[in-house]
Amino acid sequence: MGSGVTILALYDRISLFHTMAPWILGLHRHAGASNVALRFTDDPEWCLSRDTNEHLIIVRRFLKPPRTDLALMERLRARYRRIFFLNGNAGGGLHRPEVLPYVDRFYNKALFSDRALYSRALYGGELFTDYYHREFGILDDPEVNPAAVSDADAAKLHVHWNIGVGDFPRRRLRQRVGVALARTPAVSPRIVKPLIHTRGMLSPTALPPTDRTPRTIDINARLGAPGYPTIAFHRRHLGAALEAAVSNHGWAAVRDRVSPRQYLADLHRSKITFSPFGWGELCFRDFEAIRAGSLMVKPSMDHLDTWPDVFVPGETYVPVRWDGSDLEETMVRYLSDRRERERIAANALDRLRTQLLELPERAAGILEALIAP
């Protein structure tokens, strides 16, 4: 069998333009993993019947539809010497813990800093959904309660990289075309390589707050309501607190739906971007705001380990409590203090730029750990 690596992925926009982008672009070759040959596929039967490699990375499988094929995992386990699973979840929850017995490592975009939390069955699968269930009595229908994880399986947990890595600014049409091409039979996902917006990927740039573009928007808060009730409640609850604060102070705030082009342009005009949690704690808006030089205000991320880590309280973002009780006073403080607002926004961009320079080593490191003797 071959010593290369096969990547079995769900081909969607996040997989192709973010999770796998460092490998599709070949960044690992710049950090000592130049001899690792990669094969990409979205066909598990090809893996089982035709693949000659003995090392497998699984990316974002079992998300669409959200059902884990344990019979397939058992067959893959018997077929490959070592398997790494990249979950693809947007938060610290695992959501596919049932694959843990079949893999050697389980990678998340983020993990709870307190790993003991994985020994609990969190309501809704995330620490914040469990919080809104306990504190506000919010019920999900159907309920989502992934099982607790054993100590042996918890030892398999690792952080890879989050959605701050990859294709920015996001262009939906271009990405959809890339996904369609990648899903075409006999076409490698490397077909999307020319479509990945690499400018700024390792050295992101932003319009500085003193640029000729005036920051005439006080608060950018264009929020949807994704997910099941505990997730949707989080956004509604914090959105209501923000709405009350805007009404009290007469701030210039944007909350309407606009085109992607207008959305990005307005981020560059926004003093503060409010970025609550979505399906998980991590949101594209976090990194879009940083790249636009807008101060990110976000529910506290102190409970998470992630990379790139642009969530240093008071240094790269401003945290607020999950119940929103300090949201108004926080907005008042930072809208009235331009110097501090700009300092934190500049720090965030510098930290993102510095950490992204480590991406080739991280991309290579996963491959090297996978094929290690």
VOBA-1610 file (N, C-alpha, C; in pm, whole numbers, padded with zeros to 5 digits, always signed):
BEGIN
Met+00083-00120+00000Met+00000+00000+00000Met+00087+00126+00000Gly+00031+00234-00047Gly+00106+00357-00060Gly+00118+00432+00072Ser+00217+00520+00079Ser+00241+00599+00200Ser+00181+00737+00191Gly+00102+00763+00085Gly+00039+00892+00072Gly-00082+00904+00162Val-00157+01012+00143Val-00274+01042+00226Val-00394+01063+00135Thr-00503+00998+00167Thr-00629+01019+00097Thr-00720+01106+00184Ile-00783+01204+00121Ile-00876+01292+00191Ile-01016+01266+00138Leu-01100+01208+00222Leu-01239+01177+00187Leu-01326+01288+00246Ala-01387+01367+00160Ala-01453+01489+00208Ala-01595+01500+00157Leu-01675+01572+00233Leu-01799+01628+00181Leu-01760+01754+00105Tyr-01790+01758-00024Tyr-01753+01874-00103Tyr-01861+01982-00087Asp-01833+02078-00003Asp-01917+02196+00009Asp-01826+02318+00018Arg-01886+02435+00034Arg-01807+02558+00030Arg-01706+02565+00143Ile-01746+02523+00264Ile-01653+02530+00376Ile-01539+02431+00358Ser-01569+02309+00314Ser-01463+02210+00294Ser-01362+02259+00191Leu-01410+02300+00075Leu-01321+02331-00035Leu-01248+02464-00019Phe-01316+02564+00036Phe-01258+02698+00039Phe-01202+02737+00176His-01216+02648+00275His-01163+02679+00408His-01090+02558+00467Thr-01163+02452+00500Thr-01101+02340+00570Thr-00988+02277+00490Met-01010+02249+00362Met-00909+02184+00280Met-00822+02281+00202Ala-00853+02411+00208Ala-00781+02508+00126Ala-00629+02502+00144Pro-00577+02489+00266Pro-00430+02483+00279Pro-00369+02367+00204Trp-00439+02252+00200Trp-00387+02136+00128Trp-00411+02148-00022Ile-00524+02201-00062Ile-00550+02221-00205Ile-00447+02317-00263Leu-00412+02420-00188Leu-00313+02518-00234Leu-00169+02468-00221Gly-00151+02355-00149Gly-00017+02300-00133Gly+00069+02371-00031Leu+00006+02441+00065Leu+00085+02514+00164Leu+00172+02422+00248His+00128+02297+00268His+00205+02203+00349His+00343+02176+00289Arg+00354+02193+00158Arg+00483+02166+00093Arg+00590+02267+00132His+00547+02380+00189His+00643+02482+00231His+00692+02460+00374Ala+00646+02353+00437Ala+00680+02332+00578Ala+00722+02188+00606Gly+00794+02128+00513Gly+00855+01999+00541Gly+00772+01878+00505Ala+00653+01896+00447Ala+00572+01780+00409Ala+00560+01771+00257Ser+00668+01808+00188Ser+00664+01816+00042Ser+00650+01680-00024Asn+00687+01573+00047Asn+00683+01440-00014Asn+00554+01364+00012Val+00459+01428+00080Val+00332+01362+00109Val+00238+01382-00010Ala+00206+01273-00078Ala+00115+01281-00192Ala-00028+01276-00143Leu-00111+01369-00191Leu-00251+01378-00148Leu-00344+01335-00260Arg-00445+01259-00222Arg-00554+01226-00314Arg-00684+01276-00251Phe-00769+01336-00331Phe-00897+01388-00283Phe-01010+01307-00346Thr-01112+01278-00267Thr-01229+01210-00319Thr-01349+01240-00230Asp-01468+01228-00289Asp-01590+01234-00208Asp-01665+01101-00216Asp-01596+00996-00263Asp-01657+00866-00286Asp-01599+00762-00189Pro-01671+00727-00084Pro-01617+00628+00011Pro-01598+00490-00050Glu-01678+00455-00150Glu-01661+00324-00213Glu-01531+00316-00290Trp-01489+00430-00348Trp-01358+00432-00413Trp-01249+00406-00309Cys-01264+00466-00192Cys-01165+00443-00086Cys-01156+00295-00051Leu-01269+00231-00043Leu-01273+00092+00002Leu-01228-00006-00104Ser-01245+00027-00231Ser-01218-00071-00336Ser-01096-00040-00422Arg-01054+00088-00430Arg-00951+00123-00526Arg-00833+00198-00467Asp-00848+00258-00352Asp-00740+00339-00295Asp-00623+00252-00258Thr-00501+00300-00284Thr-00381+00226-00248Thr-00308+00288-00129Asn-00360+00400-00077Asn-00299+00461+00041Asn-00347+00391+00168Glu-00271+00409+00276Glu-00309+00347+00402Glu-00341+00450+00510His-00343+00577+00471His-00374+00684+00566His-00491+00766+00512Leu-00588+00796+00601Leu-00711+00861+00557Leu-00744+00981+00646Ile-00781+01091+00582Ile-00840+01205+00652Ile-00985+01218+00605Ile-01078+01223+00698Ile-01220+01239+00666Ile-01260+01382+00703Val-01317+01456+00607Val-01348+01597+00627Val-01499+01621+00612Arg-01563+01663+00720Arg-01702+01710+00720Arg-01802+01606+00667Arg-01771+01480+00679Arg-01869+01379+00640Arg-01979+01371+00745Phe-02094+01321+00704Phe-02210+01295+00792Phe-02276+01424+00841Leu-02249+01536+00774Leu-02316+01660+00809Leu-02443+01681+00727Lys-02443+01636+00602Lys-02555+01658+00511Lys-02581+01528+00435Pro-02681+01450+00476Pro-02770+01470+00591Pro-02697+01439+00722Pro-02747+01491+00834Pro-02679+01474+00963Pro-02702+01335+01021Arg-02641+01236+00958Arg-02658+01099+01004Arg-02525+01025+00985Thr-02474+00967+01091Thr-02345+00899+01086Thr-02362+00755+01041Asp-02289+00717+00938Asp-02292+00581+00885Asp-02184+00500+00957Leu-02223+00436+01066Leu-02126+00361+01146Leu-02079+00235+01075Ala-02164+00178+00990Ala-02122+00062+00912Ala-02008+00101+00817Leu-02019+00221+00757Leu-01910+00270+00672Leu-01785+00295+00754Met-01800+00356+00871Met-01684+00381+00954Met-01613+00252+00993Glu-01690+00149+01020Glu-01628+00020+01055Glu-01549-00036+00937Arg-01602-00022+00816Arg-01531-00072+00698Arg-01405+00011+00671Leu-01415+00141+00689Leu-01297+00226+00669Leu-01190+00195+00774Arg-01232+00170+00897Arg-01137+00139+01004Arg-01059+00011+00970Ala-01128-00085+00914Ala-01062-00209+00878Ala-00970-00192+00758Arg-00996-00091+00678Arg-00922-00071+00553Arg-00794+00011+00571Tyr-00794+00110+00662Tyr-00682+00203+00673Tyr-00604+00183+00802Arg-00475+00208+00793Arg-00388+00194+00910Arg-00414+00304+01011Arg-00437+00427+00963Arg-00461+00538+01054Arg-00564+00633+00990Ile-00657+00683+01073Ile-00764+00771+01026Ile-00773+00893+01116Phe-00773+01011+01056Phe-00802+01136+01127Phe-00936+01188+01077Phe-01018+01238+01168Phe-01152+01286+01135Phe-01159+01435+01165Leu-01189+01518+01063Leu-01206+01662+01081Leu-01355+01691+01083Asn-01405+01721+01201Asn-01549+01724+01226Asn-01623+01829+01145Gly-01567+01948+01134Gly-01633+02053+01058Gly-01735+02133+01134Asn-01752+02107+01264Asn-01849+02181+01343Asn-01799+02322+01373Ala-01894+02415+01387Ala-01857+02556+01407Ala-01834+02591+01553Gly-01854+02498+01645Gly-01838+02529+01787Gly-01752+02427+01858Gly-01753+02435+01990Gly-01672+02344+02070Gly-01731+02206+02085Gly-01861+02191+02058Gly-01924+02060+02066Gly-01875+01967+01957Leu-01887+01837+01980Leu-01835+01739+01886Leu-01938+01700+01779His-02059+01677+01819His-02171+01648+01729His-02159+01518+01651Arg-02042+01460+01641Arg-02026+01328+01580Arg-01941+01240+01671Pro-01968+01239+01802Pro-01881+01163+01893Pro-01884+01014+01866Glu-01987+00966+01796Glu-01998+00822+01770Glu-01888+00770+01678Val-01817+00860+01607Val-01708+00813+01521Val-01579+00794+01599Leu-01573+00843+01722Leu-01448+00840+01797Leu-01385+00701+01810Pro-01462+00596+01835Pro-01398+00464+01845Pro-01332+00416+01717Tyr-01364+00478+01604Tyr-01315+00432+01474Tyr-01199+00515+01421Val-01159+00620+01493Val-01055+00708+01440Val-00942+00722+01540Asp-00826+00763+01490Asp-00709+00783+01575Asp-00703+00923+01633Arg-00752+01020+01556Arg-00762+01157+01606Arg-00893+01218+01554Phe-00949+01307+01637Phe-01073+01376+01603Phe-01043+01526+01615Tyr-01049+01597+01502Tyr-01015+01739+01500Tyr-01141+01824+01496Asn-01141+01930+01576Asn-01247+02030+01576Asn-01188+02167+01544Lys-01271+02258+01494Lys-01226+02395+01475Lys-01199+02463+01609Ala-01268+02414+01713Ala-01249+02467+01848Ala-01281+02356+01947Leu-01222+02364+02064Leu-01250+02269+02171Leu-01271+02347+02301Phe-01351+02291+02391Phe-01368+02353+02521Phe-01235+02352+02595Ser-01201+02465+02654Ser-01076+02472+02731Ser-01078+02372+02845Asp-01194+02356+02906Asp-01213+02255+03010Asp-01257+02126+02944Arg-01161+02038+02918Arg-01193+01914+02845Arg-01288+01823+02925Ala-01300+01846+03055Ala-01393+01767+03136Ala-01537+01786+03091Leu-01566+01896+03019Leu-01701+01919+02970Leu-01746+01811+02873Tyr-01651+01744+02809Tyr-01689+01639+02715Tyr-01739+01513+02785Ser-01723+01507+02914Ser-01779+01394+02990Ser-01926+01417+03025Arg-01980+01536+02984Arg-02120+01568+03006Arg-02196+01566+02875Ala-02323+01529+02881Ala-02410+01538+02764Ala-02474+01676+02765Leu-02420+01768+02687Leu-02468+01906+02686Leu-02596+01918+02604Tyr-02692+01988+02658Tyr-02818+02008+02588Tyr-02794+02092+02463Gly-02835+02039+02349Gly-02811+02108+02223Gly-02673+02086+02167Gly-02588+02015+02241Gly-02455+01981+02192Gly-02349+02087+02211Glu-02386+02205+02260Glu-02290+02312+02281Glu-02304+02366+02422Leu-02198+02426+02474Leu-02203+02481+02608Leu-02304+02596+02615Phe-02310+02677+02509Phe-02400+02791+02514Phe-02546+02750+02496Thr-02574+02644+02418Thr-02713+02597+02407Thr-02757+02534+02538Asp-02665+02465+02605Asp-02694+02408+02736Asp-02725+02520+02836Tyr-02652+02632+02826Tyr-02675+02747+02913Tyr-02815+02804+02893Tyr-02857+02826+02769Tyr-02989+02885+02746Tyr-03102+02788+02782His-03074+02660+02773His-03173+02562+02819His-03188+02570+02971Arg-03076+02575+03043Arg-03081+02575+03189Arg-03130+02708+03246Glu-03082+02818+03189Glu-03111+02949+03246Glu-03244+03008+03200Phe-03287+02972+03080Phe-03408+03033+03024Phe-03516+02931+02988Gly-03487+02802+03011Gly-03587+02699+02987Gly-03619+02674+02841Ile-03528+02705+02750Ile-03553+02687+02607Ile-03540+02539+02572Leu-03638+02489+02497Leu-03642+02348+02458Leu-03624+02335+02309Asp-03543+02239+02269Asp-03526+02208+02127Asp-03623+02099+02084Asp-03667+02106+01961Asp-03757+02005+01907Asp-03721+01980+01761Pro-03657+01866+01730Pro-03623+01759+01824Pro-03501+01796+01909Glu-03486+01730+02019Glu-03373+01757+02106Glu-03245+01700+02047Val-03136+01776+02064Val-03005+01735+02014Val-02913+01722+02134Asn-02881+01600+02170Asn-02800+01577+02290Asn-02694+01470+02263Pro-02585+01507+02198Pro-02479+01409+02176Pro-02432+01346+02307Ala-02393+01222+02299Ala-02355+01148+02418Ala-02225+01202+02478Ala-02208+01178+02607Ala-02083+01213+02673Ala-01970+01126+02616Val-01847+01174+02631Val-01730+01109+02573Val-01646+01048+02683Ser-01595+00928+02660Ser-01509+00863+02757Ser-01373+00933+02763Asp-01299+00910+02870Asp-01166+00969+02884Asp-01074+00924+02771Ala-01084+00796+02732Ala-00998+00743+02625Ala-01027+00814+02493Asp-01155+00836+02464Asp-01189+00904+02340Asp-01157+01053+02347Ala-01173+01113+02465Ala-01140+01255+02480Ala-00993+01281+02453Ala-00909+01183+02476Ala-00766+01198+02450Ala-00736+01209+02301Lys-00832+01175+02216Lys-00813+01183+02072Lys-00844+01322+02016Leu-00892+01413+02099Leu-00941+01542+02051Leu-00826+01640+02025His-00832+01708+01912His-00731+01806+01874His-00799+01923+01803Val-00731+02037+01800Val-00776+02155+01725Val-00696+02164+01596His-00764+02183+01481His-00689+02209+01358His-00693+02359+01328Trp-00777+02405+01237Trp-00790+02549+01213Trp-00938+02581+01193Asn-00971+02706+01215Asn-01111+02744+01205Asn-01137+02817+01073Ile-01256+02873+01058Ile-01296+02934+00932Ile-01228+03068+00906Gly-01141+03111+00998Gly-01059+03227+00970Gly-00954+03200+00863Val-00934+03071+00836Val-00841+03027+00731Val-00919+03009+00602Gly-00864+03055+00491Gly-00926+03025+00363Gly-00961+03145+00281Asp-01075+03139+00218Asp-01113+03228+00109Asp-01186+03352+00160Phe-01117+03466+00163Phe-01177+03594+00198Phe-01132+03698+00096Pro-01221+03787+00052Pro-01363+03791+00087Pro-01441+03680+00017Arg-01547+03637+00079Arg-01627+03529+00023Arg-01712+03581-00094Arg-01705+03512-00205Arg-01788+03542-00321Arg-01874+03419-00348Arg-02000+03429-00321Arg-02085+03310-00320Arg-02095+03243-00456Leu-02110+03322-00563Leu-02124+03262-00694Leu-01998+03185-00731Arg-01882+03246-00708Arg-01756+03179-00739Arg-01742+03050-00660Gln-01779+03053-00533Gln-01767+02933-00451Gln-01866+02825-00495Arg-01986+02865-00531Arg-02083+02766-00578Arg-02038+02700-00708Val-01979+02778-00796Val-01924+02721-00918Val-01814+02621-00884Gly-01729+02657-00789Gly-01622+02567-00748Gly-01674+02437-00692Val-01776+02444-00610Val-01836+02322-00553Val-01894+02236-00664Ala-01966+02296-00756Ala-02025+02220-00867Ala-01918+02151-00950Leu-01809+02222-00976Leu-01701+02162-01053Leu-01636+02046-00978Ala-01612+02066-00849Ala-01547+01962-00769Ala-01632+01836-00761Arg-01763+01852-00764Arg-01852+01737-00755Arg-01871+01664-00888Thr-01816+01720-00993Thr-01826+01655-01123Thr-01743+01527-01123Pro-01798+01414-01167Pro-01723+01288-01166Pro-01589+01300-01239Ala-01488+01239-01180Ala-01353+01232-01237Ala-01280+01366-01236Val-01334+01467-01166Val-01267+01596-01155Val-01213+01612-01013Ser-01086+01645-00998Ser-01026+01664-00866Ser-01071+01797-00806Pro-01087+01804-00674Pro-01118+01933-00612Pro-01008+02036-00631Arg-00891+01992-00682Arg-00787+02091-00712Arg-00833+02187-00821Ile-00945+02152-00887Ile-01001+02241-00988Ile-01038+02376-00928Val-01064+02378-00796Val-01105+02505-00733Val-00985+02591-00694Lys-00864+02538-00707Lys-00746+02613-00664Lys-00740+02753-00725Pro-00763+02769-00858Pro-00759+02906-00913Pro-00873+02995-00863Leu-00976+02935-00804Leu-01091+03012-00757Leu-01075+03059-00614Ile-00979+03003-00541Ile-00960+03042-00402Ile-00891+03178-00395His-00953+03267-00324His-00901+03404-00314His-00784+03404-00216Thr-00664+03392-00270Thr-00546+03377-00184Thr-00486+03509-00139Arg-00525+03620-00203Arg-00469+03749-00161Arg-00508+03778-00016Gly-00409+03795+00065Gly-00436+03821+00205Gly-00459+03697+00289Met-00450+03577+00228Met-00477+03457+00307Met-00373+03439+00417Leu-00249+03467+00385Leu-00143+03455+00486Leu-00099+03589+00540Ser-00144+03698+00481Ser-00110+03831+00529Ser-00228+03923+00505Pro-00337+03906+00581Pro-00458+03982+00553Pro-00438+04131+00570Thr-00512+04206+00491Thr-00505+04351+00498Thr-00642+04407+00529Ala-00646+04528+00577Ala-00775+04592+00608Ala-00763+04741+00578Leu-00877+04803+00555Leu-00879+04948+00548Leu-00862+05002+00690Pro-00760+05081+00717Pro-00743+05134+00853Pro-00857+05230+00887Pro-00888+05246+01015Pro-00998+05334+01055Pro-00980+05478+01009Thr-00856+05518+00982Thr-00832+05655+00939Thr-00834+05669+00788Asp-00870+05560+00718Asp-00876+05564+00572Asp-00981+05665+00525Arg-00978+05697+00397Arg-01073+05793+00341Arg-01217+05745+00350Thr-01237+05613+00370Thr-01372+05562+00388Thr-01418+05595+00530Pro-01514+05684+00548Pro-01556+05722+00684Pro-01636+05611+00750Arg-01618+05594+00878Arg-01695+05493+00953Arg-01822+05561+01006Thr-01921+05563+00921Thr-02046+05632+00952Thr-02149+05542+01017Ile-02122+05412+01023Ile-02213+05317+01087Ile-02161+05289+01228Asp-02242+05313+01327Asp-02198+05287+01464Asp-02189+05136+01491Ile-02297+05064+01461Ile-02303+04921+01494Ile-02356+04845+01373Asn-02280+04744+01333Asn-02321+04653+01227Asn-02373+04526+01294Ala-02502+04498+01275Ala-02563+04383+01343Ala-02664+04316+01251Arg-02617+04269+01139Arg-02704+04199+01044Arg-02707+04051+01085Leu-02813+04015+01157Leu-02822+03883+01219Leu-02938+03804+01161Gly-02912+03679+01129Gly-03020+03587+01097Gly-03059+03513+01224Ala-03136+03407+01207Ala-03176+03326+01323Ala-03161+03178+01286Pro-03035+03131+01276Pro-03013+02994+01231Pro-03037+02892+01340Gly-03063+02770+01298Gly-03056+02659+01392Gly-03181+02631+01469Tyr-03169+02537+01560Tyr-03280+02494+01644Tyr-03304+02596+01755Pro-03409+02579+01835Pro-03454+02687+01925Pro-03349+02745+02019Thr-03264+02662+02079Thr-03166+02718+02172Thr-03068+02811+02101Ile-03032+02779+01976Ile-02944+02865+01898Ile-03017+02992+01858Ala-03138+02976+01805Ala-03216+03091+01761Ala-03246+03185+01878Phe-03272+03128+01997Phe-03299+03212+02113Phe-03180+03299+02146His-03061+03245+02138His-02940+03322+02166His-02938+03451+02083Arg-02962+03439+01954Arg-02958+03558+01868Arg-03076+03651+01895Arg-03194+03595+01917Arg-03310+03681+01944Arg-03291+03758+02074His-03241+03688+02176His-03225+03749+02308His-03122+03863+02304Leu-03006+03835+02246Leu-02905+03940+02238Leu-02945+04047+02137Gly-03015+04007+02032Gly-03064+04106+01936Gly-03161+04203+01999Ala-03248+04153+02089Ala-03343+04240+02158Ala-03270+04336+02251Ala-03167+04288+02319Ala-03089+04376+02407Ala-03020+04485+02327Leu-02970+04449+02210Leu-02905+04548+02124Leu-03007+04648+02070Glu-03122+04600+02030Glu-03227+04687+01977Glu-03267+04792+02081Ala-03281+04749+02206Ala-03317+04842+02313Ala-03208+04948+02331Ala-03082+04906+02324Ala-02972+05001+02341Ala-02968+05101+02225Val-02989+05054+02104Val-02991+05143+01987Val-03103+05245+02001Ser-03219+05198+02047Ser-03333+05287+02065Ser-03304+05392+02172Asn-03237+05350+02280Asn-03208+05443+02390Asn-03110+05553+02350His-03017+05520+02258His-02908+05614+02229His-02913+05674+02088Gly-03000+05620+02004Gly-03010+05674+01869Gly-02889+05647+01783Trp-02821+05535+01807Trp-02703+05501+01727Trp-02742+05468+01584Ala-02650+05489+01493Ala-02668+05447+01353Ala-02631+05301+01343Ala-02732+05216+01327Ala-02711+05072+01324Ala-02773+05013+01199Val-02708+04911+01142Val-02763+04842+01025Val-02799+04700+01067Arg-02922+04661+01031Arg-02971+04528+01068Arg-03046+04461+00954Asp-03056+04529+00840Asp-03134+04476+00728Asp-03052+04377+00644Arg-03120+04306+00557Arg-03053+04215+00465Arg-03010+04293+00341Val-02886+04270+00299Val-02832+04337+00181Val-02752+04236+00099Ser-02706+04278-00016Ser-02625+04191-00101Ser-02489+04166-00035Pro-02422+04055-00069Pro-02289+04031-00013Pro-02192+04145-00037Arg-02200+04206-00154Arg-02110+04318-00185Arg-02135+04436-00090Gln-02264+04467-00067Gln-02297+04576+00023Gln-02260+04542+00166Tyr-02282+04416+00203Tyr-02247+04370+00337Tyr-02099+04395+00366Leu-02013+04356+00273Leu-01869+04374+00294Leu-01832+04521+00295Ala-01892+04598+00206Ala-01862+04742+00202Ala-01901+04808+00333Asp-02015+04768+00389Asp-02061+04829+00513Asp-01975+04791+00632Leu-01914+04674+00630Leu-01822+04638+00739Leu-01707+04739+00746His-01660+04784+00632His-01552+04882+00629His-01598+05019+00677Arg-01727+05040+00682Arg-01782+05168+00729Arg-01832+05160+00873Ser-01812+05044+00938Ser-01870+05020+01070Ser-01766+05036+01180Lys-01801+05109+01282Lys-01714+05124+01398Lys-01709+04994+01477Ile-01827+04935+01501Ile-01838+04812+01578Ile-01917+04711+01498Thr-01872+04586+01499Thr-01950+04475+01443Thr-01988+04382+01557Phe-02117+04362+01573Phe-02167+04271+01677Phe-02181+04133+01616Ser-02114+04034+01677Ser-02107+03900+01618Ser-02146+03793+01720Pro-02276+03768+01738Pro-02319+03661+01828Pro-02290+03523+01767Phe-02315+03421+01844Phe-02292+03284+01797Phe-02395+03246+01691Gly-02359+03148+01608Gly-02452+03093+01510Gly-02470+02945+01541Trp-02442+02859+01442Trp-02448+02715+01467Trp-02345+02676+01574Gly-02241+02753+01584Gly-02141+02740+01689Gly-02090+02878+01723Glu-01990+02883+01808Glu-01940+03014+01850Glu-01869+03089+01738Leu-01803+03014+01648Leu-01724+03075+01542Leu-01813+03115+01424Cys-01794+03236+01374Cys-01873+03286+01262Cys-01781+03352+01159Phe-01819+03344+01032Phe-01743+03417+00930Phe-01736+03564+00964Arg-01843+03618+01024Arg-01849+03760+01056Arg-01732+03802+01145Asp-01687+03713+01234Asp-01574+03746+01321Asp-01455+03793+01238Phe-01421+03713+01138Phe-01300+03738+01061Phe-01322+03845+00953Glu-01443+03853+00904Glu-01475+03961+00810Glu-01464+04097+00879Ala-01510+04104+01003Ala-01499+04229+01077Ala-01353+04267+01100Ile-01272+04169+01141Ile-01131+04196+01167Ile-01062+04245+01040Arg-01088+04179+00930Arg-01024+04216+00804Arg-01071+04353+00756Ala-01189+04396+00800Ala-01241+04527+00763Ala-01198+04636+00861Gly-01128+04599+00969Gly-01083+04698+01066Gly-01193+04745+01159Ser-01301+04666+01171Ser-01413+04701+01258Ser-01398+04628+01391Leu-01425+04697+01501Leu-01412+04634+01633Leu-01516+04525+01650Met-01474+04404+01687Met-01565+04293+01710Met-01610+04291+01855Val-01741+04299+01876Val-01802+04276+02006Val-01878+04145+01997Lys-01855+04055+02092Lys-01903+03918+02079Lys-01924+03857+02217Pro-02024+03767+02230Pro-02036+03694+02357Pro-01903+03629+02394Ser-01877+03623+02521Ser-01747+03576+02569Ser-01707+03441+02510Met-01581+03435+02467Met-01523+03313+02409Met-01421+03250+02504Asp-01422+03289+02630Asp-01321+03242+02723Asp-01320+03091+02742His-01429+03024+02705His-01441+02881+02730His-01382+02796+02618Leu-01327+02860+02512Leu-01285+02786+02393Leu-01135+02797+02368Asp-01078+02689+02311Asp-00947+02692+02247Asp-00972+02682+02097Thr-00912+02771+02019Thr-00927+02766+01875Thr-00806+02829+01810Trp-00795+02812+01676Trp-00684+02871+01601Trp-00729+02899+01460Pro-00701+03017+01401Pro-00639+03133+01465Pro-00721+03183+01584Asp-00651+03218+01689Asp-00717+03264+01811Asp-00714+03416+01814Val-00825+03476+01771Val-00836+03622+01770Val-00936+03667+01877Phe-00942+03590+01987Phe-01042+03615+02089Phe-00974+03639+02224Val-00889+03742+02228Val-00822+03782+02352Val-00901+03899+02409Pro-00968+03882+02523Pro-01057+03986+02576Pro-00985+04119+02595Gly-01045+04225+02543Gly-00990+04359+02560Gly-00866+04388+02478Glu-00820+04289+02402Glu-00700+04306+02320Glu-00729+04287+02172Thr-00811+04187+02138Thr-00846+04164+01997Thr-00997+04164+01973Tyr-01073+04156+02079Tyr-01219+04169+02070Tyr-01270+04212+02205Val-01398+04251+02209Val-01461+04291+02335Val-01571+04192+02369Pro-01558+04120+02480Pro-01660+04021+02516Pro-01777+04084+02590Val-01895+04023+02575Val-02011+04057+02657Val-02066+03928+02717Arg-02146+03944+02822Arg-02202+03827+02890Arg-02305+03758+02801Trp-02322+03628+02821Trp-02415+03550+02740Trp-02560+03592+02763Asp-02590+03654+02876Asp-02727+03699+02899Asp-02750+03841+02846Gly-02646+03903+02793Gly-02659+04036+02734Gly-02673+04150+02833Ser-02654+04123+02962Ser-02679+04226+03064Ser-02582+04342+03058Asp-02465+04324+02997Asp-02367+04433+02988Asp-02351+04483+02845Leu-02442+04445+02757Leu-02427+04480+02616Leu-02436+04631+02594Glu-02535+04696+02656Glu-02554+04839+02633Glu-02436+04920+02686Glu-02392+04891+02807Glu-02280+04968+02863Glu-02152+04945+02785Thr-02137+04825+02729Thr-02019+04796+02647Thr-02020+04879+02520Met-02136+04885+02453Met-02145+04965+02331Met-02122+05113+02361Val-02179+05161+02470Val-02159+05301+02508Val-02010+05331+02525Arg-01942+05244+02595Arg-01799+05267+02623Arg-01717+05275+02496Tyr-01736+05179+02407Tyr-01646+05173+02292Tyr-01688+05263+02177Leu-01813+05302+02171Leu-01851+05402+02072Leu-01801+05541+02111Ser-01777+05561+02238Ser-01729+05692+02285Ser-01578+05699+02296Asp-01510+05588+02269Asp-01364+05584+02285Asp-01301+05536+02155Arg-01284+05626+02062Arg-01232+05589+01931Arg-01092+05531+01940Arg-01008+05590+02021Arg-00870+05543+02031Arg-00864+05397+02076Glu-00940+05361+02178Glu-00940+05223+02227Glu-01003+05130+02124Arg-01106+05175+02060Arg-01173+05095+01956Arg-01075+05060+01844Glu-01003+05159+01799Glu-00910+05138+01690Glu-00789+05055+01734Arg-00747+05072+01859Arg-00634+04992+01910Arg-00667+04844+01906Ile-00785+04808+01957Ile-00823+04667+01962Ile-00842+04611+01822Ala-00905+04689+01733Ala-00925+04642+01595Ala-00791+04619+01526Ala-00695+04707+01548Ala-00563+04691+01487Ala-00491+04571+01546Asn-00503+04550+01677Asn-00443+04433+01741Asn-00497+04304+01681Ala-00629+04301+01657Ala-00692+04180+01604Ala-00635+04148+01467Leu-00622+04248+01382Leu-00567+04225+01249Leu-00422+04179+01256Asp-00344+04240+01343Asp-00204+04200+01358Asp-00193+04056+01407Arg-00279+04019+01503Arg-00273+03883+01557Arg-00316+03781+01451Leu-00421+03814+01375Leu-00463+03723+01268Leu-00353+03706+01165Arg-00292+03816+01125Arg-00184+03810+01026Arg-00068+03725+01077Thr-00028+03746+01201Thr+00084+03672+01258Thr+00054+03523+01268Gln-00067+03489+01313Gln-00099+03348+01331Gln-00114+03277+01197Leu-00167+03345+01096Leu-00183+03280+00966Leu-00049+03243+00904Leu+00057+03312+00943Leu+00189+03274+00893Leu+00230+03135+00940Glu+00165+03084+01045Glu+00194+02950+01095Glu+00114+02841+01024Leu+00025+02881+00933Leu-00065+02784+00870Leu+00007+02673+00794Pro+00110+02702+00714Pro+00178+02592+00646Pro+00229+02484+00741Glu+00283+02526+00855Glu+00332+02428+00952Glu+00219+02345+01011Arg+00104+02408+01036Arg-00008+02333+01091Arg-00062+02234+00987Ala-00069+02278+00862Ala-00117+02190+00756Ala-00023+02071+00737Ala+00106+02098+00745Ala+00204+01990+00733Ala+00203+01900+00855Gly+00185+01960+00973Gly+00190+01883+01097Gly+00085+01774+01104Ile-00036+01802+01057Ile-00140+01700+01059Ile-00102+01584+00969Leu-00051+01615+00850Leu-00011+01508+00758Leu+00103+01425+00816Glu+00200+01492+00876Glu+00315+01420+00932Glu+00275+01331+01049Ala+00181+01379+01133Ala+00133+01295+01243Ala+00055+01175+01190Leu-00015+01194+01079Leu-00094+01086+01022Leu-00007+00973+00968Ile+00102+01007+00903Ile+00185+00904+00838Ile+00303+00861+00924Ala+00312+00913+01045Ala+00424+00876+01132Ala+00428+00725+01153Pro+00547+00669+01166Pro+00558+00523+01188Pro+00484+00477+01312
//
